[in-house]
Amino acid sequence: MKKLLFVLITALVIVPLGRAQRNMGSVDLEGDKSVTAVHIAGTPELVALATQAFKAHGAYSVVGGNHGYTLTFTEVTPTQVRVDIAKGANNAPIASEVVTGRTTRNALFKAADVAVTKTSGLRGFFAGRIAFVSTLSGHSEIYTADLFGGEALRITKDNADMLSPRWAPDGSKIIYTSYYKSGFPDIFTIDTSTYQRNTFVSFKGTNSGARYSPDGRFVAMVLSGEGNPEVYFSNAAGKNVHRLTTNQSVEASPCFSPDGSQLVFTSDQLGKPQLFTMPISGGSMQRLNTNISNYCAEPDWSRANPNKIVFTAGVGSGYQVAVYDLSTHSSKVVTTGKSSGDAQEPVWVADGRHVIYTASRSAPAAWVSAPKRATWLPESSRSQFARRPRGRYCPRLANVRTI
């Protein structure tokens, strides 16, 4: 049976993916220099999962001795896990909590998130889910899974090329572009509980890049029915569609600000892709002077820190992930060094410390291709990323706390 291969820091971890185990790519970490040492105890199966999660965090090291905290995970019911947190060599108890999830595995990751918050004050993200486009069934379909590849579930049966799945803020739907039936790119939604597919918009030309506002009431998208690809805006039902940009340039990748009042997007108005913002009420486009590259695209605005926008920047002959700080009007590339190949389509994780992105990587012929496109779904703040069809790409996790 084929295995699912993830790379956490430098370790290779084999993770089962239900009956259809596959290599879906790599999760790699670029972490902090300062870490908190933890010892993990409890039910053996839960210890293995918790160890995997904390090694992927970047702010923790998992050790046997000389640790700051002992984290004990115990199964209470098939959907409940208790986490007991003790501090120091004397194991002084500081917290205990029973956490409920969809499954034991999900409850464990939620309990591990509780432990992160209790021991560091940081927001956890282990219980998130990803949505991605894969050809595991022989043709493109959307699947969901947890961050570590478990509990994978196919949710579409379109049997058509598709791209850019994006979660609704409450996780009840995914909005995506598909060539289903018409053979042209239209935007659809699918209910993640009933798997009911509905056409969101189907205008002439291309319909793509749809993304929900943080409150789920509106959707931004890119339509080309009136000529150039332009940014449009509608309600959550795909009605009351109106155009925001009007120019001779090409726009792409709209993303809402955390308060939903603005959009950041890519435009080649100046000849090459750059980042611009615009109020959703209309008005003029304002360029974000990143001062880092002649190619700036695929922005994602952090909901945890409204001053941070992560994006893809052209660097040398390839692409890297960069972060723009609205408070200092400065940018920094965050994936150089450890990254190999291109790093693209970055998206913030809910804690505001990490981004998840796709990276090109040469792989042995025995590897099954990594997911073509994917999205990250933290429990309460969901974001996403998508892959360009330029080769073999693998998801990675980057720690950008110090940016």
N, C-alpha and C positions, 0 to 999 in steps of 0.2 A: 504494500500500500504506500502511495506517495505521501510525503511528509510536507508540512508547512514550515518553512525556514524563516526565522526572524533573527536579525543581528541586533543585540542589545549591548551597546557600548562595543566591546570587542568579542563578546561571547556569542556562540552559536547555540540557539535554543530551539529544540524541536517541539512544536505545539500542535496538538491534534485539531483537526477541523471537521469534527463530526465524521460522517461516512465519506464525504468527498474531500479528503485531505489533499491539499495542493500547496505548492510553493507560491505564495501570493506576493512575494517581495521581501524587502528588508525594512526593519525599523531600526534606525541607527541614531546614536545620541551624541551630541556635542554638549558637554555639561560644565557645571561650575567647578572651580578649583576647591572651594570650601564645601565640605559635605558633613552630614550628621551620620554617625555610625549607629546602626540598629541591628539587634538580634531578633530573628523571627522564629516563633515557636507555635505549637498547636497541632491541629490535624494535619498529617503529612501532605495530603493533596492540597490543602489550603496553603500550607507553608511553601510548597513549590510555586503556586500561582503568585502569592504575595512576594516571594523572593524575586520572581521575574518582573513584577510590577515595580518594586522599589529600585531594582537595578536599572530600570528604564527611566527613572525620574531625573537623575542628575544631581539632586541635592542630598542624596543618601548613599551610603555604602552599607552593604549587608555583611556582617562579620559574626564570628563566633564568640569573641571576647573583646574586652575594652570598648564597650559600646555605651552610647548615651541613653538608649531606650531599648526595652524589650517589648515587642509587639506579639501578642498571642491571639491567634485566630481559631475559633472553635465553631463548628457547625451546630446550630441550635435546632433548626428544621430544614427541610429541603430548600427553603427560600429565605432562611435567616442565618446570619453569621454574627457571632459576638467577637468584638475586639477588646482586649484588655491591654492597657498601656501602662508600663512601669518604667521608672526613671532610675538611672545610675546603677552602680554595682550592687546596691542594696535592694534593687527592684522595688522601690517605693511606688505603690499604685497611684496613678494620677487620673485615670479615666477608664470607664468601661461602658460599652454601648452595644446594643443589639440592632443590627441593620437588616432591613428587608429588601430583597431584590426580586427580579423575575425568576431567577434560578440561583442555585448555590454559588455558581461561578460569578454571576452578576452581583450577588450580595457580598461576596468576598471583595470584589473590586470597590464596591461602595464603602465597605468597612475599611479598606486600605486608604480610601480618600479621607475618611474620618481621621485615621491615624496621621495622615499628612498634616491636616489642619491642626490637630491637637499638639503635634510635636514641633511644628514649624510656623504655624499661623498662615501658611500658604493654602491656596485653594487646590483641591485634588482634581485629577482628571482621568484616573484609571478606569472609571465606569463608563467612559464614552464609547460610542460605536462609530464605525465608519460605513459609508455607502460607496460602492465602487462599481464600475463597469468591467465585466470580465467575460471571457469566452470559455469558461469552465464547461458550459453545456454544449459547446460547439459553435455558438454564435453569441453576439453581444447581448448581455442582460445585466440588470442592476441587482447587486447583492448587498446585504448588510452583514456586518460581523463586529465583534468587539475589537478593541485596539490590538489585542494579541492574536487575532485570527480565529478565535473560538466562536461557537454558536453562529456560524455563517448561514445565511438564509437568502435564497433567491426570491425576489419579489416581483419581477416582471417576466412576461412571456411575449415580448414584442417581436423577437426574431428579426431585429433590424439594428442598424448602426445607431448608437446613442452616445451622448456625452453630457458632461457637466451636471450630474445629479446634485441638487441642493436641498437641504432639509428645511422644512417649515420650523419656526422657532419652538413650537411645542412637540416636534417630532412626529406629528400625526400624518404628515405628507412629505413626499419628495417631489420636487419640480425638476424637470430635466428636458433636454432636447432629444428628439428621436426622429428617424426617417420612417417610422411606422406607417404602413399602408400607402401614403402618398408618395414615398420615395424622396420627399423634400424635408428639410429640417423644420419641424413644428415643435411647439412647447406643450408638454403634457404634465399632469400631476398624477401621482398614484398614492392611494391610501395605504399606509404601512400596516394597518390591521386587517383590512378587507381585501387589499390588493386590487381595488377598483381603479382602473385607469380612466382619466378624463382629459379631453383636449382642453388646454388652457387658452392658447391662441394658435391660429393657423392662417396667417396672412400670406399673400404672395411674397416671393423672395425668401430670405432666411429669417428664421425666428430662433433666437438663441440667447444664451447668457442670462437666463432668468434667475432672480435672487430675491428672497423675501426681505422685507424690512424687519428690524428687531422685534417689533410688536406683532408681526404677522399680518398686518392689515393691508399692506401694499406689496407690489412686485415691480422691480426694475428689470428691464430686458433690452436687448438690442434687436431691432427690426430693420429690414432693408426694403420693405415694400414701396417706399416712396423715393427710392434712389440709393443713397449711401447708407451704410449701416449706422443708425443713429440710436441714441438712448431714449427709451420710452418708459412710461410709468402707468400703472393700472392699479385697480383694487385687487384684493386677494382672490377674486373670482374671475379675473381676466377681463373685467368690464371697465368702461370709462377709460379706455386707453388714450393717452395723449403723449405728444412728442415733446421732449425736453431740449434736445440739441438740434440745431439747424445750421449746417455748414457743409463744406465740400470734403471734409476729412472723414476718416473712418474711426468710429468709436467702438469700444469693447469693454468687457469685464466690469460692469457697474457694481458697486458695493455701497450699502448704506452706512452712514455714520452711526455711532452708538445711540444717539438720540433720535435717529430717523429723519433729521431735518435736511441732511445733505447727502450727496452721492460723490464718491470718488470713482474715477474711471480712467481708461486709457484712451488717448486720442493722438493721431498723427498730424494734427493741425499745424505743427511746426516742421513737418517733414519726416520726423521720426517719432516713434511712440514715446509719449510722456504722460505724466499723471496730472489730472485736472479734477477740480471739485466744482460742484454746482448745487444750489439749493433745489430741493424737490418742488418748490413753488415756482421755479423758473428763474431766469436771470442770466448773467454772463458766466462763462467758464473762467475759472481762475487756475492758473498753472501752479503746481507745487514744484518749486525749484529744488529738486533733489541734489543737484550739483554733484552727481556721482556717475552718471552714465548717459549716453545718447539713446539708450534703450531702457525705458522704464515701463513695466506693464504688470497686469494681473495683481492689482492691489487688494489688500484685505485690511479693513479698519478694525483695530482692537476694541472690543466692547469692555474689556477690563481696564484698559488705559486709553482713553479717547485721544491722547496725544501721539499714539503710535500707529503707523501704517506700514505693514510689511508688503513687499513687492518683489517682482523679478527684475533684476538689473543685468544688462549686457556687460560682461566683464571679459576683456580680451576677446578670444574667439568663442566664448561660451556664455553661460548664464549662471548667476549666483543670486542668493536671497539677500535682500537688504531691508533695513528698517529706517523709515523717515520719522523724525521727531518733530511734531508740529510746534512744540514749545521752544525748541532751539533752532528750528529750520535747518536741521542737519541730518545727514544720512550716514549709515554705516553698513558695510557688507558683513554678514554674520555667518557665512558658510564657507569661507576660504579656509585653507589649511587641511582639515580633516576630510572635507568633501572631495569626492572624485567625480569628474565629469560635470555635466550641467545640473544645476539645482533650480527648480522652477515651481510655479503654482503654490506659493506658500500661503498658509492660513493660520491664524492665531488659534491656540487652544484656550479653553475657558479661563485658565489661571492667569493669562496675560504674561506668562514667563516663557512659554514654549510656542514654537510654530511647527507645523507639520508640512512637509513639502515633498515633491517628487524629485528624484535624482537619477540621472542616467548612470548606468553601470554595466560594464561588460560582464557577462555571466557565462558559466559553463553551459555547454549545449544541453546537458541533462536537466537544467532548470526549466520549469514551466514559466512562461512569461509572467511578469508582475502585472497587477491590475492596471488596466489602461487608464482608468480615471477613478478617482475616489473622493470621498468627503469625510470629514471628521465630525463626530457628533458627541460633544460633551453632554452631560446630563441636563444642564440647564442653559447652556449657551452653545449653539451649534454653528460650525463653520465647515468649510469644504475646500477641496482642491481638485484640480483636473489636469490631465496629462496631454501634452502635444503628441501627435503620432509621429515622433521622430526617432523612435528606437525603444530600447528596453529601459523602463523606469521603475524605481522602487521607492516606497514611502520612507521618509526619515523623520526623526524628531530632533529639533534643535532647541537648545536652551539659550534664550536671549535675555535673561533677567537683568543683566548689567547694561543693556542698551539704553 
